[in-house]
Amino acid sequence: MLDGLTARLDRAQRAISRATLIPFLVRLGIALCFFLAMAVAWPADVAFGRFGVLLYLLAFYPAVAPRGRGTTFVILVVVAGWILDTTWYDARVALWRVLSIGALTYLAHTLAALAAALPADAFITVDVVAGWLVRAAIVVLVSAVLTVIALGLTSALAGSAFLIATLVGLAAAVGATLLLTRLLRRA
């Protein structure tokens, strides 16, 4: 058992010594986005109290191991913190918090996808990461604008019209998921 642990530590040390700057910065971006998302989502008493250290350590996990389910788990913890803050602590739902949490978790998720595809010792140009971040920023901006427009329409769509719009939106989401699943199976 001790030999296995020693071998893992040797592999980790070798990987760290071979790491290059750009993949390291991508992983740092993952950690920073999740760190900020935890700080925005969780109640201040928890985020800046003694349990905050656990949240922030958890936020760094996807940066260390971007492959796997760690990114999804951390996003669920961020969402759980926001739900806890708005229900248990009865905090007001603020648009800036919703947009910030959405943008930060999306950026962290897309950077984790990039980090999962990049070996830690890859030599890539800044243009690759810059293009990736520009596309992600466009998605965040379009999503924020559509969210604000949708919130503006909620007063006009009160009652049964709001229910119909919600059901149509859910049906569209299910349809898109089924289409993507079918396309992935064919590939």
N, C-alpha and C positions, 0 to 999 in steps of 0.2 A: 504494500500500500504506500509506503514511504517512497519507493522507487517511482511509482506512478505520479505522485505529487511532485517529485523532483523533476521528472521529465516534463510535466506540464509547465512548471516554473521556467525551465530552460527554454521551452518553445515560446512562452510568453516574452521572455527577455530577448530572444532572438527576433521575434516579430516587432517588438518595440524599437530595437536598434536598427531595423531595416525600414521603419515607417518613413514616409515622405510627408511633406508639408501640406499639400492640398487635401489628401484623404484625412489627415489629422484635423484640418480646419473644418471639413465637412462634419466630422464627428463632434467637434466642439460646437458647431452650429446646432446639432441635434440636442446636445445637452443644454445649451443656452435657451433654445425655444421651449423645451420641456420645463426647465427651471422657471422661466417667466410664466408659462401656462399654469404651473402649480401655484405660483404666488398670486396670480390673478383669480384663479378658480376657487381656491380653498378659503374658508373664513380666516380673517386676520388672526384670530385667537389661535387657530390651529397652525396656519402657515408660518407664523413667526413665533410660535411657542416651542415647547420641547418636542412635539411630534413633527414639527417642520423639518427637522434634520432627516427624519426617515423619508419624508416626501421628496426632499431634494436629492437624497441618495438614490431613491427610486428613479428620479428624473434622469440621472446620469447613466442608468443601466443600458438603455437603447444605444447610447453613444459607444459603449464598450462592446456590445454585442448587437449590431443592427439586424442581423438575420434572426429569424424566429418570431416568437409571439410577444417579446418584451415591449415592443413599440405599441402594439394593440393594448396590452395590459396597462401601460402608463397612460394612454389616452383614456381608457376607461376610469382610471383613478382620477384623472383631471375632471372628467365629466361628473364622477361621483362627488367630488369636492364642490363643484358648482351646484349640483342638486342639493347637497347637504346645506350649503350656504343659503340657498334661496328657499328651502323648505324648513329645515330645523332652526336655523338662525334667523329666518324670516327677513333676509336681505332683499332689497329692491332689485328687480331685474333691470340692469342698466344696459343700454345698447352697446356702449364701449366695451363692457366686459364680455358680452356675447361675441362681438366681432373680434376682440382680442383673443379669446379662447379658441375660436374657430380658426383664425389666421395662424396662431402659434402652433396649434396641433397639426394643421395641414402642412405648415412649413417643416415641422419636425418629422412628420410622416414621410414627406417627399424627400427630405434629406436622408432619412433612414433608408429609403429605397435606393437612393444613389450610393450611400455608404455600403449597402449590402452588395451592390454590384462592383464596387471598387475594391481591389485588393489594397491592403494597408501600405504596400510598397510600390503602388502604381505611380508612374510619372505621367501626369496629365497636365494640360494647360489650364490656365485660369478661365479661358473662354468656355470650356466645357461646363464648369460649375456656374459661371455667370449666365450662360444660356439657360441652364436648368433653373436657376433662381429667378430669372426674368419671366420664364413661363409660369413658375409658381406664383410670382407676384401678380401676374395678369389674372390668374385664377382667383387669387385672394381678392383683388380689386373688383372683379366682376361679381363675385359672390357677395361682397359687402354692398355693392350698389343694388343688386337684386334683393338682398335682405331688407335694405332700407325702403325700396319700392314696395315690397310685399307688406312690410309693416305699415306703410302709408295706405295701402289698399284695404287693410283689415277693417278700418272704420266703415268703408264703403261696402264691404262684403259681410255685413253682420247677419246673423240668423242662418236661414237655410242655405243661402248662397255661399256662406263661409264653409258650411259642412260639405256642400257639393265640391267646392274648390279643394278642400282638404282631401276628399276621397279621390278626386281626379289626380291630385298630386301623388298620393300614395300608389294609385294604380300605375302612374307613369314611372315611379321609382321601382316598383316590382317588375314592370315590363322591361325597363333598362337593365335590371339585374339579371333577368332571365335571358335577355339578348346577349349580354356579356358572357354569361355562363355558357351559352350555346356556342358563341364564337370561340371561346377558349377551348372547348372540347374539340372543335374542328381543327384547331391549330396544332 
